């Protein structure tokens, strides 16, 4: 039984590292793409940047949820819960920004379609 528990802990640790790595990678690529788009004056730069940030945070949030599997005491639970709450709030705010940016882009595009 202890072997299975150790196997689960090791599997979760690897998955956490993978999710963290993917989140960081997505954020770096999005940031670089955002800088390039900014200098090219691409009109959807903010929208693409927000979508990339949201995706990166989704991976980071996934790693924190996995971290709850191996938490051992209440202090760790509170720390992980706080991190999850903070990242979920950031994700919600970014999705709200994406929705507003898409609505604004659609409103700007409508007059062009009618012309």
Order of alpha helices (4+ residues) and beta strands (2+ residues): alpha-alpha-alpha
